[in-house]
Amino acid sequence: MNKFGEREILALVEPRFGTAELAREWYDQVPLPGLSDKTAAQLVKDGRGEDVVEFIRAVDAGVHA
């Protein structure tokens, strides 16, 4: 089972966006470069939540700035 689902990822990114609404918008609508340009929601649906978390960590480290 994938340990990173919608709730975990939204909880991780909400502080970055400042509101739950903006975090949800990012999760549902923004294609992620390097991940087949799928949204976080699409990737989680495909069982790739770990990839989304790795992407977020890379952004934090300045890799995808």
QUIMOSUL-V246793 format. One record per residue. N is the residue number from 1. RES is the residue in one letter. OMEGA is omega in whole degrees, 0 to 359 (999 if undefined). NEAR is the number of other ideal C-beta (glycine too) atoms within 10 Angstrom. Layout:
# QUIMOSUL-V246793
n=<N;N>
res=<RES;RES>
omega=<OMEGA;OMEGA>
near=<NEAR;NEAR>
This chain:
# QUIMOSUL-V246793
n=<1;2;3;4;5;6;7;8;9;10;11;12;13;14;15;16;17;18;19;20;21;22;23;24;25;26;27;28;29;30;31;32;33;34;35;36;37;38;39;40;41;42;43;44;45;46;47;48;49;50;51;52;53;54;55;56;57;58;59;60;61;62;63;64;65>
res=<M;N;K;F;G;E;R;E;I;L;A;L;V;E;P;R;F;G;T;A;E;L;A;R;E;W;Y;D;Q;V;P;L;P;G;L;S;D;K;T;A;A;Q;L;V;K;D;G;R;G;E;D;V;V;E;F;I;R;A;V;D;A;G;V;H;A>
omega=<180;183;179;178;183;183;183;181;177;177;180;185;182;178;180;183;176;177;177;182;179;177;179;178;177;182;185;194;188;176;182;180;178;179;180;182;174;176;176;179;180;180;178;178;179;181;184;178;178;178;178;179;177;177;180;178;178;177;178;181;178;182;182;183;999>
near=<4;14;8;20;14;16;9;15;22;18;11;15;20;17;8;12;15;9;9;12;10;13;20;16;12;19;21;12;10;12;11;19;9;11;17;12;10;16;17;28;18;17;22;23;13;13;12;19;19;13;20;27;17;15;20;18;12;13;14;11;9;7;11;13;7>
